[in-house]
């Protein structure tokens, strides 16, 4: 059975997404795939201090060789906005 052009292209894009990626020039990082979790403002750092809930949240989403850009914390109470 012959694949249609769209099916071949879709499989190729999936293979590229799941392929290894080398990033960085000064410090080289090797990711096992190209799926990156973007930063999310979940406000789990209560009082601006990361805690066990934050560790648990991100550890549930971590993969070997993956990249997670974690949320920011507030630099001061007036920065909450």
Backbone bond lengths (Angstrom), bond angles and torsions (degrees), N, CA, C in turn:
res aa  C-N    CA-C-N  psi(-1)  N-CA   C-N-CA  omega(-1)  CA-C   N-CA-C  phi
1 X - - - 1.449 - - 1.529 108.95 -
2 X 1.292 116.43 127.54 1.455 121.96 -176.91 1.524 110.95 -89.36
3 X 1.340 115.43 137.73 1.468 120.65 179.04 1.517 109.96 -82.13
4 X 1.315 114.62 146.37 1.452 120.10 173.66 1.522 109.01 -77.23
5 X 1.320 115.80 158.78 1.457 121.96 -177.85 1.535 110.80 -56.62
6 X 1.343 117.87 -42.32 1.462 121.71 -178.85 1.531 111.15 -63.44
7 X 1.327 117.63 -37.90 1.468 121.45 178.83 1.532 110.59 -66.15
8 X 1.330 116.53 -43.59 1.470 120.42 178.53 1.522 110.89 -61.97
9 X 1.335 116.84 -44.21 1.461 120.84 179.75 1.523 110.91 -64.71
10 X 1.326 117.60 -39.09 1.461 121.31 178.19 1.514 111.62 -64.39
11 X 1.321 117.14 -41.58 1.461 120.54 177.75 1.524 111.25 -66.77
12 X 1.320 116.75 -37.06 1.462 120.47 178.73 1.531 110.29 -65.67
13 X 1.351 117.98 -43.06 1.465 120.94 178.55 1.526 110.47 -63.39
14 X 1.330 117.49 -39.52 1.457 121.09 178.65 1.526 109.78 -64.32
15 X 1.314 117.40 -41.97 1.464 121.16 178.64 1.523 110.39 -63.28
16 X 1.328 117.84 -40.10 1.461 120.96 178.77 1.522 110.68 -65.93
17 X 1.326 118.28 -40.02 1.457 122.69 179.76 1.527 111.11 -63.04
18 X 1.307 117.06 -36.26 1.458 121.71 -177.48 1.524 112.86 -94.52
19 X 1.340 117.63 6.19 1.458 120.29 179.70 1.530 110.40 -86.03
20 X 1.324 115.76 160.12 1.460 121.36 179.83 1.524 110.06 -66.20
21 X 1.331 114.56 155.22 1.457 120.42 -179.97 1.523 109.04 -141.24
22 X 1.304 115.78 133.44 1.464 121.74 178.07 1.523 107.14 -107.04
23 X 1.340 116.60 125.75 1.458 119.74 -179.06 1.519 110.76 -131.17
24 X 1.315 115.93 155.67 1.451 121.28 177.69 1.514 112.07 99.53
25 X 1.336 115.09 148.22 1.465 120.20 177.45 1.518 110.99 -113.66
26 X 1.332 117.12 -39.14 1.463 120.24 179.45 1.527 109.37 -85.30
27 X 1.313 115.72 -52.22 1.459 121.75 175.49 1.523 106.51 -114.54
28 X 1.305 115.87 117.45 1.455 120.51 -176.69 1.523 110.86 -86.77
29 X 1.318 115.97 130.66 1.462 122.12 175.03 1.513 108.02 -117.08
30 X 1.305 116.06 140.68 1.457 120.98 175.81 1.515 108.65 -116.13
31 X 1.320 115.01 117.57 1.458 121.02 178.16 1.519 108.43 -96.38
32 X 1.326 116.54 142.72 1.463 119.53 -179.17 1.526 111.57 -79.38
33 X 1.325 116.78 -12.78 1.466 122.20 176.72 1.519 108.35 -156.59
34 X 1.317 117.32 176.14 1.466 121.20 -175.08 1.518 112.73 -106.47
35 X 1.320 117.57 17.04 1.457 121.79 178.05 1.524 107.58 -88.39
36 X 1.317 116.67 120.44 1.465 121.98 -177.88 1.518 108.36 -120.44
37 X 1.341 116.02 133.37 1.456 120.35 175.80 1.520 107.97 -88.05
38 X 1.318 116.12 119.03 1.463 121.76 -179.00 1.524 110.95 -73.18
39 X 1.340 117.36 159.66 1.459 119.29 179.21 1.527 110.71 -66.48
40 X 1.304 114.92 137.75 1.453 121.62 179.04 1.521 108.28 -123.91
41 X 1.301 117.62 137.27 1.452 119.88 177.96 1.524 107.93 -91.28
42 X 1.319 115.07 93.52 1.457 121.83 -179.77 1.526 110.90 -102.39
43 X 1.314 116.65 -7.94 1.471 122.85 179.24 1.523 112.04 52.29
44 X 1.318 116.83 41.42 1.464 121.22 178.12 1.524 111.74 -84.52
45 X 1.331 117.13 -12.37 1.465 120.60 176.83 1.528 107.42 -83.80
46 X 1.318 115.82 83.53 1.461 120.93 -175.35 1.516 110.65 -63.97
47 X 1.329 116.17 132.18 1.452 120.71 -177.69 1.517 112.10 68.08
48 X 1.334 118.09 16.60 1.454 122.18 179.99 1.514 114.36 78.78
49 X 1.341 116.78 7.83 1.466 120.73 -178.44 1.526 108.91 -116.10
50 X 1.339 118.25 121.39 1.465 119.95 176.98 1.534 110.65 -57.20
51 X 1.325 116.21 141.09 1.466 120.73 -176.59 1.531 110.35 -135.70
52 X 1.304 116.90 -173.49 1.474 121.93 -177.29 1.520 112.46 -62.45
53 X 1.335 118.16 -33.77 1.466 120.50 177.80 1.528 110.49 -61.37
54 X 1.329 116.55 -38.75 1.465 122.01 178.61 1.530 110.52 -67.91
55 X 1.320 116.39 -43.14 1.467 121.24 177.74 1.529 109.67 -60.88
56 X 1.312 116.91 -45.23 1.468 121.79 -179.21 1.533 110.46 -63.42
57 X 1.318 117.67 -44.12 1.466 122.95 -179.32 1.527 111.14 -57.17
58 X 1.337 116.38 -50.18 1.459 119.30 -177.37 1.529 112.72 -76.36
59 X 1.321 118.35 -30.68 1.468 119.25 178.32 1.521 111.03 -68.24
60 X 1.325 118.01 -28.87 1.462 121.25 175.87 1.524 111.48 -66.36
61 X 1.307 117.43 -25.84 1.462 122.31 -175.06 1.523 113.80 -103.87
62 X 1.311 117.24 -2.36 1.464 121.52 -175.77 1.527 111.52 -78.27
63 X 1.331 115.47 148.39 1.462 122.23 173.36 1.524 107.41 -130.71
64 X 1.300 116.93 155.19 1.470 120.46 176.02 1.518 109.14 -63.68
65 X 1.321 115.93 126.83 1.463 120.10 178.17 1.504 114.07 74.17
66 X 1.336 118.22 15.15 1.455 121.66 179.41 1.519 111.49 -98.29
67 X 1.313 116.79 174.15 1.457 121.93 -179.00 1.518 109.33 -127.44
68 X 1.338 115.75 125.58 1.462 122.26 173.54 1.521 106.69 -120.79
69 X 1.328 116.16 127.29 1.455 121.10 173.84 1.519 105.08 -97.38
70 X 1.319 116.42 110.21 1.466 120.26 -172.36 1.527 111.70 -77.64
71 X 1.318 114.14 163.54 1.457 120.14 179.68 1.519 110.92 -68.25
72 X 1.296 115.43 159.46 1.460 121.23 177.48 1.523 109.65 -87.11
73 X 1.299 116.56 160.36 1.458 121.24 171.26 1.525 107.25 -112.59
74 X 1.312 117.07 160.03 1.451 121.63 -178.86 1.529 109.97 -76.43
75 X 1.317 116.27 140.95 1.472 119.71 -178.45 1.520 112.13 -83.39
76 X 1.327 117.14 -18.46 1.457 121.46 176.95 1.521 108.95 -161.69
77 X 1.325 118.61 160.80 1.467 120.39 178.75 1.531 112.85 -58.51
78 X 1.323 118.57 -31.11 1.463 120.24 179.73 1.530 112.23 -78.05
79 X 1.319 117.49 -11.32 1.467 120.87 -179.89 1.525 112.53 -83.63
80 X 1.326 116.90 -6.95 1.460 120.83 -177.56 1.520 111.11 -64.91
81 X 1.308 117.40 -33.97 1.438 123.05 170.00 1.457 117.81 82.43
